[in-house]
């Protein structure tokens, strides 16, 4: 797969590569040091054990020829250089090197031997001109140093062993890096593949293809991200469909009154309508359609402000009973004309914190619907009572009702139960959408219940003071 500059795949792969190299390097260094340390310690321990076992054959007194012969035989058979001598001078002459006689055992070390202490030497020894591991075992007879056993191993042999160890580490490390990077590359590619797919899907969404979805292959964070992307894409698609429907509805709602206004005005302007009664009728129709357009524009502006969070509420204590009593007065004439009975029952003690103008707008939208869909001779009941939530305003009408399948959508913009109804008996289709949002802004609840052919009940719940 070709790397893309600054891609996540490349960054992850380089990060893992760096981590593997650092891990192997540190492991090699630590292993090398520990291996050498453990090996040196083991050699030193072996030298001590060997020297003490050889010293057990010393029975006291001057060094016997038998013991010297045995030590010489052991030296020939062993990889360790072993010498038995009476003094440091004899040790110097016995070793296969030429150096200063005083450079091997110092006076302090001689005192330590006289006290029965053993001496070990690890590192570069000037006497030998090389690195060694050496052990000196004293042979004492009644506090007299009768001799000493000197054992040593050149460190060159240990370096050779650790060099082999380094070669093995190098070969193993290279093999591990190749295998780990190959497996890591495959794993990272599989991990980032959904992200690459989401990137391509996001580009398609940005170009307007909101039906784009990505496959969810896991339940981890990447899978959850894919699910969130699908949910986002579905929401955008749904919102786009609502926007298209909204524009279509607005166009339809404006097209009809504009056509009416244009047709009636052209009829008046052309002089085709000469009768004063007909002219008055046409002017009333023009006025009605202009009022409808004004109401539609006003409702659209309200919805736009609410959606944008630009609407401000003038909250203050509000006696609901008084507001409702004043509010219903303006419906007296239309109720009489349509012969609809209005039953009012108000609790005068209920006070809420609310915006008076917006509360009246809420009541007006619901009352308009109740009157519009209640037939002549019907009844509308308006009650204000106390409720566990606070206050309850309840509208009950004996209108045509709403089918159960339409109740959940009744507060959507431009949603109408009867799509084929005439414009003369309907509103803008925005009233309940605005009502629901205004109720929510007041931290209230709207409940709608209805039964087809029997009527509708709308409850508004608000917090009281």
Secondary structure by P-SEA (a helix, b strand, c coil): cccccccaaaaaaaaaaaaaaaaaaaaaaaaaaaaaaaaaaaaaaaaaaaaaaaacccccccccaaaaaaaaaaaaaccbbbbbbccaaaaaaaccccccccccccaaaaaaaaabbbbbbccccccccbbbbbbbbbbbccccccbbbbbbbbaaaaaaaaaaaaaaaaaaaaaaaaaaaaaaaaaaaaaaaaaaaaaaaaaaaaaccccbbbbbccccaaaaaaaaaaaaaaaaaaaaaaaaaaaaaaaaaaaaaaaaaaaaaaaaaacccccaaaaaaaaaaaaaaaaaaaaaaaaaaaaaaaaaccccccccccaaaaaaaaaaccaaaaaaaabbbbbbbbcccccccccaaaaaaaaaaaaaaaaaaccccbbbbbbbbbccccbbbbbbbcccccccccccccccccccccccccccccccccaaaaaaaaaaaacbbbbbbbccccbbbbbbbbbcc
